Amino acid sequence: MKPQSCRNCGKELWQNQRVCPHCGRDSGRDDPD
């Protein structure tokens, strides 16, 4: 599985990470859109 990237800052996330460690915001990837 490829790492996801945060839609807020674009940096890499672990597969199951909701809150981005780089920008501290929800990555948003679990939302429908």
mmCIF entry with sequence, helices, sheets and N, C-alpha, C, O atoms, coordinates in Angstrom:
data_MODEL
# 
_entry.id   MODEL 
# 
_entity.id                         1 
_entity.type                       polymer 
_entity.pdbx_number_of_molecules   1 
# 
_entity_poly.entity_id                      1 
_entity_poly.type                           'polypeptide(L)' 
_entity_poly.nstd_linkage                   no 
_entity_poly.nstd_monomer                   no 
_entity_poly.pdbx_seq_one_letter_code       MKPQSCRNCGKELWQNQRVCPHCGRDSGRDDPD 
_entity_poly.pdbx_seq_one_letter_code_can   MKPQSCRNCGKELWQNQRVCPHCGRDSGRDDPD 
_entity_poly.pdbx_strand_id                 A 
# 
loop_
_entity_poly_seq.entity_id 
_entity_poly_seq.num 
_entity_poly_seq.mon_id 
_entity_poly_seq.hetero 
1 1  MET n 
1 2  LYS n 
1 3  PRO n 
1 4  GLN n 
1 5  SER n 
1 6  CYS n 
1 7  ARG n 
1 8  ASN n 
1 9  CYS n 
1 10 GLY n 
1 11 LYS n 
1 12 GLU n 
1 13 LEU n 
1 14 TRP n 
1 15 GLN n 
1 16 ASN n 
1 17 GLN n 
1 18 ARG n 
1 19 VAL n 
1 20 CYS n 
1 21 PRO n 
1 22 HIS n 
1 23 CYS n 
1 24 GLY n 
1 25 ARG n 
1 26 ASP n 
1 27 SER n 
1 28 GLY n 
1 29 ARG n 
1 30 ASP n 
1 31 ASP n 
1 32 PRO n 
1 33 ASP n 
# 
_struct_asym.id          A 
_struct_asym.entity_id   1 
# 
_struct_sheet.id               AA1 
_struct_sheet.type             ? 
_struct_sheet.number_strands   2 
_struct_sheet.details          ? 
# 
_struct_sheet_order.sheet_id     AA1 
_struct_sheet_order.range_id_1   1 
_struct_sheet_order.range_id_2   2 
_struct_sheet_order.offset       ? 
_struct_sheet_order.sense        anti-parallel 
# 
loop_
_struct_sheet_range.sheet_id 
_struct_sheet_range.id 
_struct_sheet_range.beg_label_comp_id 
_struct_sheet_range.beg_label_asym_id 
_struct_sheet_range.beg_label_seq_id 
_struct_sheet_range.pdbx_beg_PDB_ins_code 
_struct_sheet_range.end_label_comp_id 
_struct_sheet_range.end_label_asym_id 
_struct_sheet_range.end_label_seq_id 
_struct_sheet_range.pdbx_end_PDB_ins_code 
_struct_sheet_range.beg_auth_comp_id 
_struct_sheet_range.beg_auth_asym_id 
_struct_sheet_range.beg_auth_seq_id 
_struct_sheet_range.end_auth_comp_id 
_struct_sheet_range.end_auth_asym_id 
_struct_sheet_range.end_auth_seq_id 
AA1 1 GLN A 4  ? SER A 5  ? GLN A 4  SER A 5  
AA1 2 GLU A 12 ? LEU A 13 ? GLU A 12 LEU A 13 
# 
loop_
_atom_site.group_PDB 
_atom_site.id 
_atom_site.type_symbol 
_atom_site.label_atom_id 
_atom_site.label_alt_id 
_atom_site.label_comp_id 
_atom_site.label_asym_id 
_atom_site.label_entity_id 
_atom_site.label_seq_id 
_atom_site.pdbx_PDB_ins_code 
_atom_site.Cartn_x 
_atom_site.Cartn_y 
_atom_site.Cartn_z 
_atom_site.occupancy 
_atom_site.B_iso_or_equiv 
_atom_site.pdbx_formal_charge 
_atom_site.auth_seq_id 
_atom_site.auth_comp_id 
_atom_site.auth_asym_id 
_atom_site.auth_atom_id 
_atom_site.pdbx_PDB_model_num 
ATOM 1   N N  . MET A 1 1  ? 0.836   -1.210 0.000  1.00 0.00 ? 1  MET A N  1 
ATOM 2   C CA . MET A 1 1  ? 0.000   0.000  0.000  1.00 0.00 ? 1  MET A CA 1 
ATOM 3   C C  . MET A 1 1  ? 0.867   1.255  0.000  1.00 0.00 ? 1  MET A C  1 
ATOM 4   O O  . MET A 1 1  ? 1.805   1.368  0.789  1.00 0.00 ? 1  MET A O  1 
ATOM 5   N N  . LYS A 1 2  ? 0.557   2.176  -0.869 1.00 0.00 ? 2  LYS A N  1 
ATOM 6   C CA . LYS A 1 2  ? 1.319   3.420  -0.902 1.00 0.00 ? 2  LYS A CA 1 
ATOM 7   C C  . LYS A 1 2  ? 0.860   4.336  0.222  1.00 0.00 ? 2  LYS A C  1 
ATOM 8   O O  . LYS A 1 2  ? -0.305  4.306  0.617  1.00 0.00 ? 2  LYS A O  1 
ATOM 9   N N  . PRO A 1 3  ? 1.773   5.147  0.734  1.00 0.00 ? 3  PRO A N  1 
ATOM 10  C CA . PRO A 1 3  ? 1.387   6.118  1.754  1.00 0.00 ? 3  PRO A CA 1 
ATOM 11  C C  . PRO A 1 3  ? 0.401   7.129  1.179  1.00 0.00 ? 3  PRO A C  1 
ATOM 12  O O  . PRO A 1 3  ? 0.438   7.445  -0.010 1.00 0.00 ? 3  PRO A O  1 
ATOM 13  N N  . GLN A 1 4  ? -0.467  7.622  2.030  1.00 0.00 ? 4  GLN A N  1 
ATOM 14  C CA . GLN A 1 4  ? -1.373  8.675  1.622  1.00 0.00 ? 4  GLN A CA 1 
ATOM 15  C C  . GLN A 1 4  ? -0.661  10.008 1.784  1.00 0.00 ? 4  GLN A C  1 
ATOM 16  O O  . GLN A 1 4  ? 0.404   10.085 2.398  1.00 0.00 ? 4  GLN A O  1 
ATOM 17  N N  . SER A 1 5  ? -1.255  11.053 1.230  1.00 0.00 ? 5  SER A N  1 
ATOM 18  C CA . SER A 1 5  ? -0.713  12.371 1.503  1.00 0.00 ? 5  SER A CA 1 
ATOM 19  C C  . SER A 1 5  ? -1.826  13.288 1.983  1.00 0.00 ? 5  SER A C  1 
ATOM 20  O O  . SER A 1 5  ? -2.979  13.166 1.570  1.00 0.00 ? 5  SER A O  1 
ATOM 21  N N  . CYS A 1 6  ? -1.458  14.198 2.858  1.00 0.00 ? 6  CYS A N  1 
ATOM 22  C CA . CYS A 1 6  ? -2.413  15.110 3.468  1.00 0.00 ? 6  CYS A CA 1 
ATOM 23  C C  . CYS A 1 6  ? -2.958  16.080 2.438  1.00 0.00 ? 6  CYS A C  1 
ATOM 24  O O  . CYS A 1 6  ? -2.195  16.657 1.663  1.00 0.00 ? 6  CYS A O  1 
ATOM 25  N N  . ARG A 1 7  ? -4.277  16.266 2.419  1.00 0.00 ? 7  ARG A N  1 
ATOM 26  C CA . ARG A 1 7  ? -4.839  17.193 1.441  1.00 0.00 ? 7  ARG A CA 1 
ATOM 27  C C  . ARG A 1 7  ? -4.620  18.649 1.850  1.00 0.00 ? 7  ARG A C  1 
ATOM 28  O O  . ARG A 1 7  ? -4.801  19.558 1.040  1.00 0.00 ? 7  ARG A O  1 
ATOM 29  N N  . ASN A 1 8  ? -4.233  18.869 3.106  1.00 0.00 ? 8  ASN A N  1 
ATOM 30  C CA . ASN A 1 8  ? -3.979  20.232 3.565  1.00 0.00 ? 8  ASN A CA 1 
ATOM 31  C C  . ASN A 1 8  ? -2.569  20.703 3.214  1.00 0.00 ? 8  ASN A C  1 
ATOM 32  O O  . ASN A 1 8  ? -2.394  21.800 2.684  1.00 0.00 ? 8  ASN A O  1 
ATOM 33  N N  . CYS A 1 9  ? -1.561  19.873 3.510  1.00 0.00 ? 9  CYS A N  1 
ATOM 34  C CA . CYS A 1 9  ? -0.183  20.301 3.266  1.00 0.00 ? 9  CYS A CA 1 
ATOM 35  C C  . CYS A 1 9  ? 0.527   19.450 2.221  1.00 0.00 ? 9  CYS A C  1 
ATOM 36  O O  . CYS A 1 9  ? 1.617   19.798 1.767  1.00 0.00 ? 9  CYS A O  1 
ATOM 37  N N  . GLY A 1 10 ? -0.097  18.326 1.837  1.00 0.00 ? 10 GLY A N  1 
ATOM 38  C CA . GLY A 1 10 ? 0.455   17.502 0.770  1.00 0.00 ? 10 GLY A CA 1 
ATOM 39  C C  . GLY A 1 10 ? 1.555   16.544 1.194  1.00 0.00 ? 10 GLY A C  1 
ATOM 40  O O  . GLY A 1 10 ? 2.084   15.804 0.364  1.00 0.00 ? 10 GLY A O  1 
ATOM 41  N N  . LYS A 1 11 ? 1.907   16.546 2.483  1.00 0.00 ? 11 LYS A N  1 
ATOM 42  C CA . LYS A 1 11 ? 2.974   15.664 2.938  1.00 0.00 ? 11 LYS A CA 1 
ATOM 43  C C  . LYS A 1 11 ? 2.459   14.264 3.252  1.00 0.00 ? 11 LYS A C  1 
ATOM 44  O O  . LYS A 1 11 ? 1.257   14.032 3.379  1.00 0.00 ? 11 LYS A O  1 
ATOM 45  N N  . GLU A 1 12 ? 3.413   13.339 3.371  1.00 0.00 ? 12 GLU A N  1 
ATOM 46  C CA . GLU A 1 12 ? 3.090   11.928 3.482  1.00 0.00 ? 12 GLU A CA 1 
ATOM 47  C C  . GLU A 1 12 ? 2.503   11.563 4.846  1.00 0.00 ? 12 GLU A C  1 
ATOM 48  O O  . GLU A 1 12 ? 2.929   12.067 5.885  1.00 0.00 ? 12 GLU A O  1 
ATOM 49  N N  . LEU A 1 13 ? 1.506   10.665 4.807  1.00 0.00 ? 13 LEU A N  1 
ATOM 50  C CA . LEU A 1 13 ? 0.891   10.145 6.023  1.00 0.00 ? 13 LEU A CA 1 
ATOM 51  C C  . LEU A 1 13 ? 1.050   8.637  6.059  1.00 0.00 ? 13 LEU A C  1 
ATOM 52  O O  . LEU A 1 13 ? 1.226   8.006  5.017  1.00 0.00 ? 13 LEU A O  1 
ATOM 53  N N  . TRP A 1 14 ? 0.989   8.053  7.246  1.00 0.00 ? 14 TRP A N  1 
ATOM 54  C CA . TRP A 1 14 ? 0.837   6.608  7.350  1.00 0.00 ? 14 TRP A CA 1 
ATOM 55  C C  . TRP A 1 14 ? -0.566  6.244  6.884  1.00 0.00 ? 14 TRP A C  1 
ATOM 56  O O  . TRP A 1 14 ? -1.448  7.101  6.837  1.00 0.00 ? 14 TRP A O  1 
ATOM 57  N N  . GLN A 1 15 ? -0.778  4.952  6.533  1.00 0.00 ? 15 GLN A N  1 
ATOM 58  C CA . GLN A 1 15 ? -2.028  4.516  5.925  1.00 0.00 ? 15 GLN A CA 1 
ATOM 59  C C  . GLN A 1 15 ? -3.266  4.865  6.738  1.00 0.00 ? 15 GLN A C  1 
ATOM 60  O O  . GLN A 1 15 ? -4.306  5.219  6.184  1.00 0.00 ? 15 GLN A O  1 
ATOM 61  N N  . ASN A 1 16 ? -3.143  4.762  8.074  1.00 0.00 ? 16 ASN A N  1 
ATOM 62  C CA . ASN A 1 16 ? -4.338  4.900  8.912  1.00 0.00 ? 16 ASN A CA 1 
ATOM 63  C C  . ASN A 1 16 ? -4.356  6.209  9.684  1.00 0.00 ? 16 ASN A C  1 
ATOM 64  O O  . ASN A 1 16 ? -5.148  6.379  10.612 1.00 0.00 ? 16 ASN A O  1 
ATOM 65  N N  . GLN A 1 17 ? -3.484  7.133  9.302  1.00 0.00 ? 17 GLN A N  1 
ATOM 66  C CA . GLN A 1 17 ? -3.366  8.361  10.073 1.00 0.00 ? 17 GLN A CA 1 
ATOM 67  C C  . GLN A 1 17 ? -4.426  9.377  9.661  1.00 0.00 ? 17 GLN A C  1 
ATOM 68  O O  . GLN A 1 17 ? -4.543  9.724  8.486  1.00 0.00 ? 17 GLN A O  1 
ATOM 69  N N  . ARG A 1 18 ? -5.195  9.849  10.638 1.00 0.00 ? 18 ARG A N  1 
ATOM 70  C CA . ARG A 1 18 ? -6.229  10.846 10.372 1.00 0.00 ? 18 ARG A CA 1 
ATOM 71  C C  . ARG A 1 18 ? -5.661  12.253 10.483 1.00 0.00 ? 18 ARG A C  1 
ATOM 72  O O  . ARG A 1 18 ? -5.935  13.118 9.652  1.00 0.00 ? 18 ARG A O  1 
ATOM 73  N N  . VAL A 1 19 ? -4.856  12.466 11.539 1.00 0.00 ? 19 VAL A N  1 
ATOM 74  C CA . VAL A 1 19 ? -4.318  13.805 11.767 1.00 0.00 ? 19 VAL A CA 1 
ATOM 75  C C  . VAL A 1 19 ? -2.890  13.864 11.248 1.00 0.00 ? 19 VAL A C  1 
ATOM 76  O O  . VAL A 1 19 ? -2.031  13.083 11.657 1.00 0.00 ? 19 VAL A O  1 
ATOM 77  N N  . CYS A 1 20 ? -2.655  14.787 10.357 1.00 0.00 ? 20 CYS A N  1 
ATOM 78  C CA . CYS A 1 20 ? -1.338  14.925 9.745  1.00 0.00 ? 20 CYS A CA 1 
ATOM 79  C C  . CYS A 1 20 ? -0.310  15.411 10.757 1.00 0.00 ? 20 CYS A C  1 
ATOM 80  O O  . CYS A 1 20 ? -0.535  16.417 11.430 1.00 0.00 ? 20 CYS A O  1 
ATOM 81  N N  . PRO A 1 21 ? 0.833   14.700 10.877 1.00 0.00 ? 21 PRO A N  1 
ATOM 82  C CA . PRO A 1 21 ? 1.868   15.098 11.829 1.00 0.00 ? 21 PRO A CA 1 
ATOM 83  C C  . PRO A 1 21 ? 2.620   16.355 11.404 1.00 0.00 ? 21 PRO A C  1 
ATOM 84  O O  . PRO A 1 21 ? 3.300   16.981 12.216 1.00 0.00 ? 21 PRO A O  1 
ATOM 85  N N  . HIS A 1 22 ? 2.497   16.720 10.131 1.00 0.00 ? 22 HIS A N  1 
ATOM 86  C CA . HIS A 1 22 ? 3.226   17.871 9.605  1.00 0.00 ? 22 HIS A CA 1 
ATOM 87  C C  . HIS A 1 22 ? 2.471   19.175 9.837  1.00 0.00 ? 22 HIS A C  1 
ATOM 88  O O  . HIS A 1 22 ? 3.048   20.162 10.294 1.00 0.00 ? 22 HIS A O  1 
ATOM 89  N N  . CYS A 1 23 ? 1.172   19.173 9.519  1.00 0.00 ? 23 CYS A N  1 
ATOM 90  C CA . CYS A 1 23 ? 0.402   20.417 9.647  1.00 0.00 ? 23 CYS A CA 1 
ATOM 91  C C  . CYS A 1 23 ? -0.564  20.385 10.822 1.00 0.00 ? 23 CYS A C  1 
ATOM 92  O O  . CYS A 1 23 ? -1.136  21.414 11.182 1.00 0.00 ? 23 CYS A O  1 
ATOM 93  N N  . GLY A 1 24 ? -0.757  19.191 11.435 1.00 0.00 ? 24 GLY A N  1 
ATOM 94  C CA . GLY A 1 24 ? -1.575  19.073 12.628 1.00 0.00 ? 24 GLY A CA 1 
ATOM 95  C C  . GLY A 1 24 ? -3.072  19.086 12.371 1.00 0.00 ? 24 GLY A C  1 
ATOM 96  O O  . GLY A 1 24 ? -3.869  19.147 13.307 1.00 0.00 ? 24 GLY A O  1 
ATOM 97  N N  . ARG A 1 25 ? -3.452  19.028 11.099 1.00 0.00 ? 25 ARG A N  1 
ATOM 98  C CA . ARG A 1 25 ? -4.867  19.038 10.746 1.00 0.00 ? 25 ARG A CA 1 
ATOM 99  C C  . ARG A 1 25 ? -5.318  17.654 10.303 1.00 0.00 ? 25 ARG A C  1 
ATOM 100 O O  . ARG A 1 25 ? -4.501  16.802 9.955  1.00 0.00 ? 25 ARG A O  1 
ATOM 101 N N  . ASP A 1 26 ? -6.625  17.444 10.323 1.00 0.00 ? 26 ASP A N  1 
ATOM 102 C CA . ASP A 1 26 ? -7.173  16.202 9.809  1.00 0.00 ? 26 ASP A CA 1 
ATOM 103 C C  . ASP A 1 26 ? -6.800  16.069 8.332  1.00 0.00 ? 26 ASP A C  1 
ATOM 104 O O  . ASP A 1 26 ? -6.940  17.019 7.561  1.00 0.00 ? 26 ASP A O  1 
ATOM 105 N N  . SER A 1 27 ? -6.331  14.900 7.950  1.00 0.00 ? 27 SER A N  1 
ATOM 106 C CA . SER A 1 27 ? -5.877  14.700 6.576  1.00 0.00 ? 27 SER A CA 1 
ATOM 107 C C  . SER A 1 27 ? -7.043  14.719 5.587  1.00 0.00 ? 27 SER A C  1 
ATOM 108 O O  . SER A 1 27 ? -6.858  15.008 4.405  1.00 0.00 ? 27 SER A O  1 
ATOM 109 N N  . GLY A 1 28 ? -8.247  14.407 6.079  1.00 0.00 ? 28 GLY A N  1 
ATOM 110 C CA . GLY A 1 28 ? -9.443  14.475 5.252  1.00 0.00 ? 28 GLY A CA 1 
ATOM 111 C C  . GLY A 1 28 ? -9.631  13.287 4.334  1.00 0.00 ? 28 GLY A C  1 
ATOM 112 O O  . GLY A 1 28 ? -10.628 13.219 3.616  1.00 0.00 ? 28 GLY A O  1 
ATOM 113 N N  . ARG A 1 29 ? -8.690  12.338 4.337  1.00 0.00 ? 29 ARG A N  1 
ATOM 114 C CA . ARG A 1 29 ? -8.730  11.241 3.383  1.00 0.00 ? 29 ARG A CA 1 
ATOM 115 C C  . ARG A 1 29 ? -9.838  10.231 3.653  1.00 0.00 ? 29 ARG A C  1 
ATOM 116 O O  . ARG A 1 29 ? -10.183 9.455  2.762  1.00 0.00 ? 29 ARG A O  1 
ATOM 117 N N  . ASP A 1 30 ? -10.401 10.218 4.850  1.00 0.00 ? 30 ASP A N  1 
ATOM 118 C CA . ASP A 1 30 ? -11.484 9.286  5.141  1.00 0.00 ? 30 ASP A CA 1 
ATOM 119 C C  . ASP A 1 30 ? -12.859 9.855  4.798  1.00 0.00 ? 30 ASP A C  1 
ATOM 120 O O  . ASP A 1 30 ? -13.869 9.158  4.894  1.00 0.00 ? 30 ASP A O  1 
ATOM 121 N N  . ASP A 1 31 ? -12.889 11.125 4.398  1.00 0.00 ? 31 ASP A N  1 
ATOM 122 C CA . ASP A 1 31 ? -14.152 11.743 4.019  1.00 0.00 ? 31 ASP A CA 1 
ATOM 123 C C  . ASP A 1 31 ? -14.527 11.338 2.595  1.00 0.00 ? 31 ASP A C  1 
ATOM 124 O O  . ASP A 1 31 ? -13.642 11.085 1.778  1.00 0.00 ? 31 ASP A O  1 
ATOM 125 N N  . PRO A 1 32 ? -15.832 11.272 2.280  1.00 0.00 ? 32 PRO A N  1 
ATOM 126 C CA . PRO A 1 32 ? -16.263 10.902 0.928  1.00 0.00 ? 32 PRO A CA 1 
ATOM 127 C C  . PRO A 1 32 ? -15.657 11.826 -0.126 1.00 0.00 ? 32 PRO A C  1 
ATOM 128 O O  . PRO A 1 32 ? -15.204 11.373 -1.177 1.00 0.00 ? 32 PRO A O  1 
ATOM 129 N N  . ASP A 1 33 ? -15.654 13.096 0.162  1.00 0.00 ? 33 ASP A N  1 
ATOM 130 C CA . ASP A 1 33 ? -14.976 14.060 -0.700 1.00 0.00 ? 33 ASP A CA 1 
ATOM 131 C C  . ASP A 1 33 ? -14.693 15.339 0.066  1.00 0.00 ? 33 ASP A C  1 
ATOM 132 O O  . ASP A 1 33 ? -14.124 16.278 -0.490 1.00 0.00 ? 33 ASP A O  1 
# 
